[in-house]
């Protein structure tokens, strides 16, 4: 699976599912640790992925957003 396929699959999800996917990615990064990008192409791919939220004010502080999502999910 390449980054283009992942991005296309992510973009095809409804907004709520995109939020859940982003939360799961944050969980996996916390669980497995963030690894350094493999090279310049990995950095460019990551920048394109993160650019999905560039205009979202609620994503300005990603840590706070993830914490709020977890609180909301845990209180269900």
HTML snippet that shows the backbone in 3Dmol.js (N, CA, C, O; Angstrom):
<script src="https://3Dmol.org/build/3Dmol-min.js"></script>
<div id="view" style="width:600px;height:400px;position:relative"></div>
<script>
const pdb = `
ATOM      1  N   UNK A   1       0.855  -1.176   0.000  1.00  0.00           N
ATOM      2  CA  UNK A   1       0.000   0.000   0.000  1.00  0.00           C
ATOM      3  C   UNK A   1       0.894   1.229   0.000  1.00  0.00           C
ATOM      4  O   UNK A   1       1.831   1.324   0.792  1.00  0.00           O
ATOM      5  N   UNK A   2       0.601   2.174  -0.894  1.00  0.00           N
ATOM      6  CA  UNK A   2       1.402   3.396  -0.949  1.00  0.00           C
ATOM      7  C   UNK A   2       0.612   4.578  -0.400  1.00  0.00           C
ATOM      8  O   UNK A   2      -0.590   4.475  -0.154  1.00  0.00           O
ATOM      9  N   UNK A   3       1.292   5.687  -0.215  1.00  0.00           N
ATOM     10  CA  UNK A   3       0.683   6.857   0.424  1.00  0.00           C
ATOM     11  C   UNK A   3      -0.469   7.409  -0.414  1.00  0.00           C
ATOM     12  O   UNK A   3      -1.455   7.894   0.141  1.00  0.00           O
ATOM     13  N   UNK A   4      -0.358   7.342  -1.738  1.00  0.00           N
ATOM     14  CA  UNK A   4      -1.440   7.854  -2.586  1.00  0.00           C
ATOM     15  C   UNK A   4      -2.729   7.065  -2.364  1.00  0.00           C
ATOM     16  O   UNK A   4      -3.815   7.644  -2.326  1.00  0.00           O
ATOM     17  N   UNK A   5      -2.611   5.744  -2.219  1.00  0.00           N
ATOM     18  CA  UNK A   5      -3.781   4.904  -1.969  1.00  0.00           C
ATOM     19  C   UNK A   5      -4.388   5.223  -0.611  1.00  0.00           C
ATOM     20  O   UNK A   5      -5.607   5.317  -0.471  1.00  0.00           O
ATOM     21  N   UNK A   6      -3.528   5.387   0.387  1.00  0.00           N
ATOM     22  CA  UNK A   6      -4.004   5.711   1.734  1.00  0.00           C
ATOM     23  C   UNK A   6      -4.722   7.059   1.722  1.00  0.00           C
ATOM     24  O   UNK A   6      -5.800   7.190   2.301  1.00  0.00           O
ATOM     25  N   UNK A   7      -4.136   8.055   1.074  1.00  0.00           N
ATOM     26  CA  UNK A   7      -4.759   9.382   1.017  1.00  0.00           C
ATOM     27  C   UNK A   7      -6.096   9.340   0.280  1.00  0.00           C
ATOM     28  O   UNK A   7      -7.061   9.975   0.704  1.00  0.00           O
ATOM     29  N   UNK A   8      -6.152   8.596  -0.815  1.00  0.00           N
ATOM     30  CA  UNK A   8      -7.406   8.493  -1.565  1.00  0.00           C
ATOM     31  C   UNK A   8      -8.477   7.803  -0.723  1.00  0.00           C
ATOM     32  O   UNK A   8      -9.628   8.237  -0.697  1.00  0.00           O
ATOM     33  N   UNK A   9      -8.094   6.730  -0.038  1.00  0.00           N
ATOM     34  CA  UNK A   9      -9.056   6.029   0.819  1.00  0.00           C
ATOM     35  C   UNK A   9      -9.526   6.934   1.953  1.00  0.00           C
ATOM     36  O   UNK A   9     -10.711   6.955   2.285  1.00  0.00           O
ATOM     37  N   UNK A  10      -8.600   7.678   2.543  1.00  0.00           N
ATOM     38  CA  UNK A  10      -8.933   8.591   3.630  1.00  0.00           C
ATOM     39  C   UNK A  10      -9.896   9.683   3.139  1.00  0.00           C
ATOM     40  O   UNK A  10     -10.899   9.975   3.790  1.00  0.00           O
ATOM     41  N   UNK A  11      -9.581  10.270   1.998  1.00  0.00           N
ATOM     42  CA  UNK A  11     -10.418  11.345   1.450  1.00  0.00           C
ATOM     43  C   UNK A  11     -11.817  10.859   1.107  1.00  0.00           C
ATOM     44  O   UNK A  11     -12.762  11.648   1.118  1.00  0.00           O
ATOM     45  N   UNK A  12     -11.966   9.572   0.802  1.00  0.00           N
ATOM     46  CA  UNK A  12     -13.277   9.021   0.444  1.00  0.00           C
ATOM     47  C   UNK A  12     -14.171   8.783   1.659  1.00  0.00           C
ATOM     48  O   UNK A  12     -15.372   8.552   1.513  1.00  0.00           O
ATOM     49  N   UNK A  13     -13.594   8.839   2.843  1.00  0.00           N
ATOM     50  CA  UNK A  13     -14.377   8.611   4.061  1.00  0.00           C
ATOM     51  C   UNK A  13     -15.223   9.829   4.401  1.00  0.00           C
ATOM     52  O   UNK A  13     -14.850  10.950   4.055  1.00  0.00           O
ATOM     53  N   UNK A  14     -16.353   9.634   5.072  1.00  0.00           N
ATOM     54  CA  UNK A  14     -17.125  10.783   5.567  1.00  0.00           C
ATOM     55  C   UNK A  14     -16.337  11.483   6.687  1.00  0.00           C
ATOM     56  O   UNK A  14     -15.456  10.870   7.291  1.00  0.00           O
ATOM     57  N   UNK A  15     -16.643  12.749   6.967  1.00  0.00           N
ATOM     58  CA  UNK A  15     -15.869  13.515   7.957  1.00  0.00           C
ATOM     59  C   UNK A  15     -15.725  12.826   9.320  1.00  0.00           C
ATOM     60  O   UNK A  15     -14.636  12.842   9.894  1.00  0.00           O
ATOM     61  N   UNK A  16     -16.769  12.236   9.838  1.00  0.00           N
ATOM     62  CA  UNK A  16     -16.686  11.569  11.143  1.00  0.00           C
ATOM     63  C   UNK A  16     -15.696  10.407  11.095  1.00  0.00           C
ATOM     64  O   UNK A  16     -14.920  10.209  12.030  1.00  0.00           O
ATOM     65  N   UNK A  17     -15.724   9.646  10.012  1.00  0.00           N
ATOM     66  CA  UNK A  17     -14.793   8.526   9.864  1.00  0.00           C
ATOM     67  C   UNK A  17     -13.362   9.035   9.708  1.00  0.00           C
ATOM     68  O   UNK A  17     -12.426   8.394  10.185  1.00  0.00           O
ATOM     69  N   UNK A  18     -13.178  10.182   9.046  1.00  0.00           N
ATOM     70  CA  UNK A  18     -11.844  10.776   8.938  1.00  0.00           C
ATOM     71  C   UNK A  18     -11.318  11.159  10.318  1.00  0.00           C
ATOM     72  O   UNK A  18     -10.139  10.967  10.614  1.00  0.00           O
ATOM     73  N   UNK A  19     -12.195  11.698  11.158  1.00  0.00           N
ATOM     74  CA  UNK A  19     -11.796  12.033  12.528  1.00  0.00           C
ATOM     75  C   UNK A  19     -11.377  10.781  13.291  1.00  0.00           C
ATOM     76  O   UNK A  19     -10.381  10.794  14.013  1.00  0.00           O
ATOM     77  N   UNK A  20     -12.134   9.710  13.130  1.00  0.00           N
ATOM     78  CA  UNK A  20     -11.804   8.455  13.813  1.00  0.00           C
ATOM     79  C   UNK A  20     -10.473   7.900  13.309  1.00  0.00           C
ATOM     80  O   UNK A  20      -9.665   7.405  14.095  1.00  0.00           O
ATOM     81  N   UNK A  21     -10.246   7.982  11.995  1.00  0.00           N
ATOM     82  CA  UNK A  21      -8.989   7.501  11.424  1.00  0.00           C
ATOM     83  C   UNK A  21      -7.812   8.319  11.957  1.00  0.00           C
ATOM     84  O   UNK A  21      -6.768   7.761  12.296  1.00  0.00           O
ATOM     85  N   UNK A  22      -7.980   9.632  12.031  1.00  0.00           N
ATOM     86  CA  UNK A  22      -6.917  10.487  12.555  1.00  0.00           C
ATOM     87  C   UNK A  22      -6.636  10.162  14.018  1.00  0.00           C
ATOM     88  O   UNK A  22      -5.479  10.143  14.438  1.00  0.00           O
ATOM     89  N   UNK A  23      -7.669   9.910  14.782  1.00  0.00           N
ATOM     90  CA  UNK A  23      -7.501   9.542  16.184  1.00  0.00           C
ATOM     91  C   UNK A  23      -6.766   8.210  16.308  1.00  0.00           C
ATOM     92  O   UNK A  23      -5.905   8.049  17.174  1.00  0.00           O
ATOM     93  N   UNK A  24      -7.106   7.260  15.445  1.00  0.00           N
ATOM     94  CA  UNK A  24      -6.442   5.965  15.481  1.00  0.00           C
ATOM     95  C   UNK A  24      -4.968   6.097  15.103  1.00  0.00           C
ATOM     96  O   UNK A  24      -4.114   5.428  15.685  1.00  0.00           O
ATOM     97  N   UNK A  25      -4.671   6.953  14.137  1.00  0.00           N
ATOM     98  CA  UNK A  25      -3.279   7.192  13.762  1.00  0.00           C
ATOM     99  C   UNK A  25      -2.520   7.781  14.946  1.00  0.00           C
ATOM    100  O   UNK A  25      -1.388   7.379  15.218  1.00  0.00           O
ATOM    101  N   UNK A  26      -3.133   8.731  15.653  1.00  0.00           N
ATOM    102  CA  UNK A  26      -2.492   9.313  16.843  1.00  0.00           C
ATOM    103  C   UNK A  26      -2.256   8.240  17.899  1.00  0.00           C
ATOM    104  O   UNK A  26      -1.210   8.224  18.547  1.00  0.00           O
ATOM    105  N   UNK A  27      -3.221   7.348  18.073  1.00  0.00           N
ATOM    106  CA  UNK A  27      -3.065   6.246  19.022  1.00  0.00           C
ATOM    107  C   UNK A  27      -1.887   5.353  18.619  1.00  0.00           C
ATOM    108  O   UNK A  27      -1.060   5.001  19.459  1.00  0.00           O
ATOM    109  N   UNK A  28      -1.811   4.991  17.351  1.00  0.00           N
ATOM    110  CA  UNK A  28      -0.718   4.127  16.891  1.00  0.00           C
ATOM    111  C   UNK A  28       0.639   4.801  17.047  1.00  0.00           C
ATOM    112  O   UNK A  28       1.618   4.154  17.421  1.00  0.00           O
ATOM    113  N   UNK A  29       0.699   6.093  16.763  1.00  0.00           N
ATOM    114  CA  UNK A  29       1.965   6.810  16.936  1.00  0.00           C
ATOM    115  C   UNK A  29       2.377   6.821  18.399  1.00  0.00           C
ATOM    116  O   UNK A  29       3.554   6.653  18.715  1.00  0.00           O
ATOM    117  N   UNK A  30       1.416   7.018  19.293  1.00  0.00           N
ATOM    118  CA  UNK A  30       1.722   7.026  20.721  1.00  0.00           C
ATOM    119  C   UNK A  30       2.151   5.633  21.181  1.00  0.00           C
ATOM    120  O   UNK A  30       3.061   5.497  21.999  1.00  0.00           O
ATOM    121  N   UNK A  31       1.509   4.629  20.666  1.00  0.00           N
ATOM    122  CA  UNK A  31       1.805   3.254  21.078  1.00  0.00           C
ATOM    123  C   UNK A  31       3.152   2.765  20.549  1.00  0.00           C
ATOM    124  O   UNK A  31       3.896   2.088  21.258  1.00  0.00           O
ATOM    125  N   UNK A  32       3.456   3.111  19.308  1.00  0.00           N
ATOM    126  CA  UNK A  32       4.659   2.600  18.664  1.00  0.00           C
ATOM    127  C   UNK A  32       5.779   3.628  18.575  1.00  0.00           C
ATOM    128  O   UNK A  32       6.881   3.307  18.129  1.00  0.00           O
ATOM    129  N   UNK A  33       5.513   4.834  18.984  1.00  0.00           N
ATOM    130  CA  UNK A  33       6.515   5.890  18.882  1.00  0.00           C
ATOM    131  C   UNK A  33       6.558   6.433  17.464  1.00  0.00           C
ATOM    132  O   UNK A  33       6.334   5.710  16.494  1.00  0.00           O
ATOM    133  N   UNK A  34       6.845   7.700  17.369  1.00  0.00           N
ATOM    134  CA  UNK A  34       6.943   8.333  16.062  1.00  0.00           C
ATOM    135  C   UNK A  34       8.331   8.058  15.503  1.00  0.00           C
ATOM    136  O   UNK A  34       9.336   8.346  16.152  1.00  0.00           O
ATOM    137  N   UNK A  35       8.383   7.509  14.318  1.00  0.00           N
ATOM    138  CA  UNK A  35       9.672   7.253  13.690  1.00  0.00           C
ATOM    139  C   UNK A  35      10.007   8.389  12.748  1.00  0.00           C
ATOM    140  O   UNK A  35       9.119   9.085  12.257  1.00  0.00           O
ATOM    141  N   UNK A  36      11.285   8.571  12.501  1.00  0.00           N
ATOM    142  CA  UNK A  36      11.739   9.618  11.588  1.00  0.00           C
ATOM    143  C   UNK A  36      11.374   9.222  10.155  1.00  0.00           C
ATOM    144  O   UNK A  36      11.391   8.038   9.819  1.00  0.00           O
ATOM    145  N   UNK A  37      11.049  10.190   9.320  1.00  0.00           N
ATOM    146  CA  UNK A  37      10.748   9.878   7.933  1.00  0.00           C
ATOM    147  C   UNK A  37      11.941   9.200   7.255  1.00  0.00           C
ATOM    148  O   UNK A  37      13.091   9.428   7.630  1.00  0.00           O
ATOM    149  N   UNK A  38      11.656   8.376   6.265  1.00  0.00           N
ATOM    150  CA  UNK A  38      12.703   7.624   5.580  1.00  0.00           C
ATOM    151  C   UNK A  38      13.571   8.514   4.705  1.00  0.00           C
ATOM    152  O   UNK A  38      14.726   8.177   4.443  1.00  0.00           O
ATOM    153  N   UNK A  39      13.054   9.619   4.259  1.00  0.00           N
ATOM    154  CA  UNK A  39      13.829  10.503   3.386  1.00  0.00           C
ATOM    155  C   UNK A  39      12.980  11.683   2.945  1.00  0.00           C
ATOM    156  O   UNK A  39      11.876  11.887   3.450  1.00  0.00           O
ATOM    157  N   UNK A  40      13.503  12.464   1.993  1.00  0.00           N
ATOM    158  CA  UNK A  40      12.767  13.665   1.553  1.00  0.00           C
ATOM    159  C   UNK A  40      11.379  13.352   1.007  1.00  0.00           C
ATOM    160  O   UNK A  40      10.447  14.128   1.216  1.00  0.00           O
ATOM    161  N   UNK A  41      11.227  12.222   0.306  1.00  0.00           N
ATOM    162  CA  UNK A  41       9.909  11.887  -0.240  1.00  0.00           C
ATOM    163  C   UNK A  41       8.899  11.593   0.864  1.00  0.00           C
ATOM    164  O   UNK A  41       7.715  11.893   0.712  1.00  0.00           O
ATOM    165  N   UNK A  42       9.352  11.010   1.974  1.00  0.00           N
ATOM    166  CA  UNK A  42       8.452  10.744   3.099  1.00  0.00           C
ATOM    167  C   UNK A  42       7.985  12.048   3.726  1.00  0.00           C
ATOM    168  O   UNK A  42       6.828  12.169   4.131  1.00  0.00           O
ATOM    169  N   UNK A  43       8.878  13.019   3.807  1.00  0.00           N
ATOM    170  CA  UNK A  43       8.514  14.325   4.363  1.00  0.00           C
ATOM    171  C   UNK A  43       7.477  15.001   3.477  1.00  0.00           C
ATOM    172  O   UNK A  43       6.521  15.589   3.983  1.00  0.00           O
ATOM    173  N   UNK A  44       7.654  14.924   2.172  1.00  0.00           N
ATOM    174  CA  UNK A  44       6.697  15.534   1.248  1.00  0.00           C
ATOM    175  C   UNK A  44       5.345  14.849   1.354  1.00  0.00           C
ATOM    176  O   UNK A  44       4.312  15.520   1.353  1.00  0.00           O
ATOM    177  N   UNK A  45       5.334  13.525   1.446  1.00  0.00           N
ATOM    178  CA  UNK A  45       4.075  12.798   1.573  1.00  0.00           C
ATOM    179  C   UNK A  45       3.372  13.159   2.869  1.00  0.00           C
ATOM    180  O   UNK A  45       2.154  13.337   2.879  1.00  0.00           O
ATOM    181  N   UNK A  46       4.109  13.269   3.956  1.00  0.00           N
ATOM    182  CA  UNK A  46       3.512  13.632   5.241  1.00  0.00           C
ATOM    183  C   UNK A  46       2.939  15.040   5.182  1.00  0.00           C
ATOM    184  O   UNK A  46       1.866  15.292   5.730  1.00  0.00           O
ATOM    185  N   UNK A  47       3.635  15.955   4.528  1.00  0.00           N
ATOM    186  CA  UNK A  47       3.144  17.329   4.408  1.00  0.00           C
ATOM    187  C   UNK A  47       1.839  17.357   3.621  1.00  0.00           C
ATOM    188  O   UNK A  47       0.929  18.113   3.961  1.00  0.00           O
ATOM    189  N   UNK A  48       1.736  16.544   2.575  1.00  0.00           N
ATOM    190  CA  UNK A  48       0.490  16.494   1.795  1.00  0.00           C
ATOM    191  C   UNK A  48      -0.641  15.954   2.646  1.00  0.00           C
ATOM    192  O   UNK A  48      -1.761  16.461   2.584  1.00  0.00           O
ATOM    193  N   UNK A  49      -0.365  14.931   3.441  1.00  0.00           N
ATOM    194  CA  UNK A  49      -1.390  14.350   4.304  1.00  0.00           C
ATOM    195  C   UNK A  49      -1.846  15.369   5.338  1.00  0.00           C
ATOM    196  O   UNK A  49      -3.048  15.546   5.536  1.00  0.00           O
ATOM    197  N   UNK A  50      -0.925  16.033   5.990  1.00  0.00           N
ATOM    198  CA  UNK A  50      -1.275  17.009   7.017  1.00  0.00           C
ATOM    199  C   UNK A  50      -1.992  18.216   6.420  1.00  0.00           C
ATOM    200  O   UNK A  50      -2.773  18.875   7.106  1.00  0.00           O
ATOM    201  N   UNK A  51      -1.733  18.507   5.148  1.00  0.00           N
ATOM    202  CA  UNK A  51      -2.385  19.624   4.499  1.00  0.00           C
ATOM    203  C   UNK A  51      -3.891  19.468   4.392  1.00  0.00           C
ATOM    204  O   UNK A  51      -4.597  20.433   4.097  1.00  0.00           O
ATOM    205  N   UNK A  52      -4.386  18.270   4.625  1.00  0.00           N
ATOM    206  CA  UNK A  52      -5.824  18.060   4.588  1.00  0.00           C
ATOM    207  C   UNK A  52      -6.544  18.929   5.609  1.00  0.00           C
ATOM    208  O   UNK A  52      -7.701  19.297   5.406  1.00  0.00           O
ATOM    209  N   UNK A  53      -5.867  19.259   6.707  1.00  0.00           N
ATOM    210  CA  UNK A  53      -6.497  20.008   7.789  1.00  0.00           C
ATOM    211  C   UNK A  53      -6.006  21.442   7.887  1.00  0.00           C
ATOM    212  O   UNK A  53      -6.254  22.104   8.894  1.00  0.00           O
ATOM    213  N   UNK A  54      -5.325  21.931   6.881  1.00  0.00           N
ATOM    214  CA  UNK A  54      -4.694  23.247   6.984  1.00  0.00           C
ATOM    215  C   UNK A  54      -5.715  24.356   7.273  1.00  0.00           C
ATOM    216  O   UNK A  54      -5.373  25.332   7.940  1.00  0.00           O
ATOM    217  N   UNK A  55      -6.952  24.231   6.792  1.00  0.00           N
ATOM    218  CA  UNK A  55      -7.959  25.282   6.971  1.00  0.00           C
ATOM    219  C   UNK A  55      -8.922  25.012   8.126  1.00  0.00           C
ATOM    220  O   UNK A  55      -9.883  25.758   8.314  1.00  0.00           O
ATOM    221  N   UNK A  56      -8.678  23.968   8.891  1.00  0.00           N
ATOM    222  CA  UNK A  56      -9.591  23.641   9.991  1.00  0.00           C
ATOM    223  C   UNK A  56      -9.091  24.276  11.280  1.00  0.00           C
ATOM    224  O   UNK A  56      -8.014  23.943  11.776  1.00  0.00           O
ATOM    225  N   UNK A  57      -9.885  25.192  11.812  1.00  0.00           N
ATOM    226  CA  UNK A  57      -9.509  25.872  13.039  1.00  0.00           C
ATOM    227  C   UNK A  57      -9.476  24.925  14.232  1.00  0.00           C
ATOM    228  O   UNK A  57      -8.683  25.119  15.154  1.00  0.00           O
ATOM    229  N   UNK A  58     -10.339  23.891  14.224  1.00  0.00           N
ATOM    230  CA  UNK A  58     -10.362  22.962  15.346  1.00  0.00           C
ATOM    231  C   UNK A  58      -9.120  22.071  15.381  1.00  0.00           C
ATOM    232  O   UNK A  58      -8.885  21.386  16.376  1.00  0.00           O
ATOM    233  N   UNK A  59      -8.323  22.069  14.314  1.00  0.00           N
ATOM    234  CA  UNK A  59      -7.110  21.255  14.274  1.00  0.00           C
ATOM    235  C   UNK A  59      -5.857  22.083  14.534  1.00  0.00           C
ATOM    236  O   UNK A  59      -4.747  21.578  14.369  1.00  0.00           O
ATOM    237  N   UNK A  60      -6.007  23.338  14.935  1.00  0.00           N
ATOM    238  CA  UNK A  60      -4.844  24.183  15.190  1.00  0.00           C
ATOM    239  C   UNK A  60      -3.947  23.570  16.266  1.00  0.00           C
ATOM    240  O   UNK A  60      -2.721  23.622  16.159  1.00  0.00           O
ATOM    241  N   UNK A  61      -4.548  22.998  17.285  1.00  0.00           N
ATOM    242  CA  UNK A  61      -3.802  22.296  18.335  1.00  0.00           C
ATOM    243  C   UNK A  61      -4.215  20.830  18.275  1.00  0.00           C
ATOM    244  O   UNK A  61      -5.209  20.429  18.879  1.00  0.00           O
ATOM    245  N   UNK A  62      -3.444  20.041  17.544  1.00  0.00           N
ATOM    246  CA  UNK A  62      -3.805  18.644  17.302  1.00  0.00           C
ATOM    247  C   UNK A  62      -3.884  17.841  18.591  1.00  0.00           C
ATOM    248  O   UNK A  62      -4.740  16.966  18.724  1.00  0.00           O
ATOM    249  N   UNK A  63      -3.010  18.125  19.530  1.00  0.00           N
ATOM    250  CA  UNK A  63      -3.017  17.386  20.793  1.00  0.00           C
ATOM    251  C   UNK A  63      -4.318  17.624  21.547  1.00  0.00           C
ATOM    252  O   UNK A  63      -4.931  16.684  22.053  1.00  0.00           O
ATOM    253  N   UNK A  64      -4.732  18.871  21.621  1.00  0.00           N
ATOM    254  CA  UNK A  64      -5.983  19.198  22.301  1.00  0.00           C
ATOM    255  C   UNK A  64      -7.165  18.552  21.581  1.00  0.00           C
ATOM    256  O   UNK A  64      -8.103  18.077  22.222  1.00  0.00           O
ATOM    257  N   UNK A  65      -7.120  18.536  20.246  1.00  0.00           N
ATOM    258  CA  UNK A  65      -8.194  17.928  19.478  1.00  0.00           C
ATOM    259  C   UNK A  65      -8.303  16.441  19.784  1.00  0.00           C
ATOM    260  O   UNK A  65      -9.401  15.935  20.015  1.00  0.00           O
ATOM    261  N   UNK A  66      -7.172  15.735  19.787  1.00  0.00           N
ATOM    262  CA  UNK A  66      -7.179  14.300  20.061  1.00  0.00           C
ATOM    263  C   UNK A  66      -7.697  14.033  21.469  1.00  0.00           C
ATOM    264  O   UNK A  66      -8.502  13.125  21.677  1.00  0.00           O
ATOM    265  N   UNK A  67      -7.237  14.824  22.437  1.00  0.00           N
ATOM    266  CA  UNK A  67      -7.698  14.650  23.817  1.00  0.00           C
ATOM    267  C   UNK A  67      -9.209  14.858  23.917  1.00  0.00           C
ATOM    268  O   UNK A  67      -9.891  14.110  24.617  1.00  0.00           O
ATOM    269  N   UNK A  68      -9.734  15.864  23.226  1.00  0.00           N
ATOM    270  CA  UNK A  68     -11.182  16.124  23.252  1.00  0.00           C
ATOM    271  C   UNK A  68     -11.942  14.967  22.612  1.00  0.00           C
ATOM    272  O   UNK A  68     -12.990  14.560  23.112  1.00  0.00           O
ATOM    273  N   UNK A  69     -11.417  14.437  21.509  1.00  0.00           N
ATOM    274  CA  UNK A  69     -12.070  13.305  20.853  1.00  0.00           C
ATOM    275  C   UNK A  69     -12.089  12.085  21.761  1.00  0.00           C
ATOM    276  O   UNK A  69     -13.092  11.376  21.844  1.00  0.00           O
ATOM    277  N   UNK A  70     -10.991  11.852  22.432  1.00  0.00           N
ATOM    278  CA  UNK A  70     -10.928  10.695  23.333  1.00  0.00           C
ATOM    279  C   UNK A  70     -11.906  10.863  24.497  1.00  0.00           C
ATOM    280  O   UNK A  70     -12.597   9.915  24.870  1.00  0.00           O
ATOM    281  N   UNK A  71     -11.966  12.066  25.069  1.00  0.00           N
ATOM    282  CA  UNK A  71     -12.917  12.311  26.149  1.00  0.00           C
ATOM    283  C   UNK A  71     -14.346  12.055  25.679  1.00  0.00           C
ATOM    284  O   UNK A  71     -15.144  11.427  26.374  1.00  0.00           O
ATOM    285  N   UNK A  72     -14.649  12.557  24.480  1.00  0.00           N
ATOM    286  CA  UNK A  72     -15.983  12.383  23.916  1.00  0.00           C
ATOM    287  C   UNK A  72     -16.283  10.898  23.688  1.00  0.00           C
ATOM    288  O   UNK A  72     -17.368  10.427  24.032  1.00  0.00           O
ATOM    289  N   UNK A  73     -15.346  10.169  23.118  1.00  0.00           N
ATOM    290  CA  UNK A  73     -15.558   8.740  22.846  1.00  0.00           C
ATOM    291  C   UNK A  73     -15.657   7.931  24.123  1.00  0.00           C
ATOM    292  O   UNK A  73     -16.465   7.006  24.202  1.00  0.00           O
ATOM    293  N   UNK A  74     -14.861   8.255  25.120  1.00  0.00           N
ATOM    294  CA  UNK A  74     -14.840   7.493  26.362  1.00  0.00           C
ATOM    295  C   UNK A  74     -16.099   7.727  27.196  1.00  0.00           C
ATOM    296  O   UNK A  74     -16.461   6.890  28.023  1.00  0.00           O
ATOM    297  N   UNK A  75     -16.765   8.862  26.980  1.00  0.00           N
ATOM    298  CA  UNK A  75     -17.961   9.180  27.756  1.00  0.00           C
ATOM    299  C   UNK A  75     -19.243   8.663  27.116  1.00  0.00           C
ATOM    300  O   UNK A  75     -20.335   8.982  27.585  1.00  0.00           O
ATOM    301  N   UNK A  76     -19.132   7.884  26.072  1.00  0.00           N
ATOM    302  CA  UNK A  76     -20.328   7.331  25.426  1.00  0.00           C
ATOM    303  C   UNK A  76     -20.894   6.211  26.235  1.00  0.00           C
ATOM    304  O   UNK A  76     -21.903   5.620  25.851  1.00  0.00           O
TER     305      UNK A  76
END
`;
const viewer = $3Dmol.createViewer("view");
viewer.addModel(pdb, "pdb");
viewer.setStyle({}, {cartoon: {color: "spectrum"}});
viewer.zoomTo();
viewer.render();
</script>
